[in-house]
Amino acid sequence: MQLSYLPVSAVTMKPLQNSSKPYYVYILRCCDNSLYIGITSDMERRMKAHLGKIKGGARYTKSHPVEKIEAVWRTEGKSAALRAEIALKRLPRCKKLMLISEPYEIKNKYLTSMQEFDFEVCEQKAL
């Protein structure tokens, strides 16, 4: 599934089964070609913050402006999202790039220790 470039106004969202509040794990590409990994419960608000349209956002993306969203996954709660974020940040850059090209393989190849959690690839729509 092809993921679109920024800016993004909506992420296609369907409720997860047996889920509390859904959280999103995402990978952004910055203008210097670096990758930023984060989590949020509100993708649209978080992207506006990263882009400087509203207050907030990460210190990193203030000095490394975001160019596009590379991948977004919805998961069943904050705990799973935090664990996934930590695991993804520990991956070498080459594996992060491979994950971006094959987002459906997140549990099979990249987060094999998190089989008990559901991760659903989300599609983005341009503004």
C-alpha positions as CSV (number, residue, x, y, z in Angstrom):
1,M,0.0,0.0,0.0
2,Q,1.4,3.4,-1.0
3,L,1.6,6.0,1.7
4,S,1.1,9.7,0.7
5,Y,3.3,12.7,1.3
6,L,2.7,15.5,3.8
7,P,0.6,17.5,4.4
8,V,-1.9,15.0,5.8
9,S,-5.4,15.9,7.0
10,A,-6.8,12.5,8.0
11,V,-5.7,9.0,8.6
12,T,-8.2,6.3,7.7
13,M,-9.3,5.0,11.0
14,K,-11.4,1.9,11.9
15,P,-11.9,0.9,15.5
16,L,-9.7,-1.9,16.7
17,Q,-11.4,-4.9,18.4
18,N,-11.1,-5.0,22.2
19,S,-9.4,-1.7,22.2
20,S,-9.2,1.2,24.6
21,K,-8.1,4.5,23.1
22,P,-6.2,3.8,19.9
23,Y,-2.7,5.1,19.6
24,Y,-0.6,5.6,16.5
25,V,3.1,4.9,15.9
26,Y,4.5,6.9,13.0
27,I,7.7,7.5,11.1
28,L,8.4,10.9,9.6
29,R,11.0,11.9,7.0
30,C,12.6,15.2,7.7
31,C,14.0,17.7,5.2
32,D,17.6,16.5,5.9
33,N,16.5,12.9,5.1
34,S,16.6,11.9,8.8
35,L,13.8,9.8,10.2
36,Y,11.7,10.7,13.3
37,I,9.6,8.1,15.2
38,G,6.9,9.0,17.5
39,I,3.5,8.1,19.0
40,T,0.2,10.0,19.4
41,S,-3.5,9.4,20.1
42,D,-4.5,12.2,17.7
43,M,-2.6,12.0,14.4
44,E,-4.0,15.2,12.9
45,R,-3.2,17.4,15.9
46,R,0.3,15.9,16.3
47,M,1.1,16.5,12.6
48,K,0.0,20.2,12.9
49,A,2.3,20.5,16.0
50,H,5.2,18.9,14.1
51,L,4.6,21.4,11.2
52,G,4.5,24.4,13.6
53,K,0.8,25.2,12.9
54,I,-0.1,24.8,16.5
55,K,1.9,24.8,19.7
56,G,3.7,21.6,20.6
57,G,5.6,19.2,18.5
58,A,9.0,17.7,19.1
59,R,12.1,19.7,19.6
60,Y,13.8,17.6,16.9
61,T,11.2,18.5,14.2
62,K,11.5,22.2,15.0
63,S,15.2,22.1,13.9
64,H,14.6,19.3,11.3
65,P,11.4,20.3,9.4
66,V,9.1,17.4,8.4
67,E,8.9,16.6,4.7
68,K,6.5,13.7,4.7
69,I,4.9,10.9,6.7
70,E,6.5,7.6,5.8
71,A,4.3,5.2,7.7
72,V,1.6,5.1,10.4
73,W,0.3,2.1,12.4
74,R,-2.6,2.1,14.8
75,T,-2.3,0.0,17.9
76,E,-4.5,-0.9,20.9
77,G,-3.2,1.5,23.4
78,K,-0.5,3.7,24.8
79,S,1.6,0.9,26.3
80,A,1.8,-1.0,23.0
81,A,2.6,2.2,21.1
82,L,5.4,3.2,23.6
83,R,7.0,-0.3,23.4
84,A,6.8,-0.2,19.6
85,E,8.3,3.3,19.5
86,I,11.3,2.2,21.7
87,A,11.8,-0.9,19.6
88,L,11.7,1.0,16.3
89,K,14.1,3.7,17.5
90,R,16.6,0.9,18.3
91,L,16.5,-0.4,14.8
92,P,19.4,0.6,12.5
93,R,18.5,3.1,9.8
94,C,18.7,0.4,7.1
95,K,16.0,-1.7,8.8
96,K,13.8,1.4,9.3
97,L,14.0,2.1,5.6
98,M,13.1,-1.5,4.9
99,L,10.1,-1.3,7.3
100,I,8.9,1.9,5.4
101,S,8.9,-0.1,2.2
102,E,7.0,-3.0,3.8
103,P,4.8,-1.6,6.5
104,Y,2.7,-4.7,6.8
105,E,5.7,-6.7,8.0
106,I,6.0,-4.7,11.3
107,K,5.3,-7.7,13.6
108,N,6.7,-10.5,11.4
109,K,10.1,-9.0,10.8
110,Y,10.7,-5.9,13.0
111,L,8.7,-6.2,16.2
112,T,8.8,-10.0,16.6
113,S,8.7,-9.7,20.4
114,M,5.3,-7.9,20.3
115,Q,3.2,-10.6,18.8
116,E,0.5,-10.2,21.4
117,F,-0.3,-6.7,20.1
118,D,-2.3,-5.7,17.0
119,F,-0.7,-3.2,14.5
120,E,-2.8,-2.0,11.6
121,V,-1.3,0.0,8.8
122,C,-3.1,3.3,8.2
123,E,-3.5,5.1,4.9
124,Q,-3.0,8.9,4.8
125,K,-5.0,11.4,2.8
126,A,-3.5,14.7,1.6
127,L,-4.9,18.0,2.8
